[in-house]
Amino acid sequence: MGSKVSFSMILLASLWAVTFATERVAQVQPPATIPALFPLGLPIDLVKCWSSLFNVEGCVLQISNSILSGKFENLEAPCCKVFSSLDANCWPQMFPLNPFFPPYLKEICARIVPNPPTHK
């Protein structure tokens, strides 16, 4: 139980720190392209990555509550759809302190919003 609480606190701290830093950077300066950080030449607009989650009412709160409670199954489908549609290149920028969180959340969301079957 203690490790679950510790894991949840680390995830919450990561989410809070990145959200706070993203808001501060967005207020101070426009997004900059730094070639050393983006070796493929594809700059990631961190504000755009986060805005997808903020555009779904309550999504960031759902993710935060899931981190605190350890119950990720309580996420709603619209939030999962948006999170699952995020560019994978956003994840390391959005969650730099916990690289395991995005794949874990995407796996949980795949159970909540399964891929539609293909019709032949």
Buried (B, 14 or more C-beta within 10 A) or exposed (E): EEEEEEBBEBBBEBBEEBBEEBEEBBEEEEEEEEEEEEEEEEBBBBBEBBEBBEEBEEBBEBBBBBBBEEEBEEBBEBBBBBBBEBEEBBBEBBBEEBEEBBEEBBEBBEEBBEEEEEEE
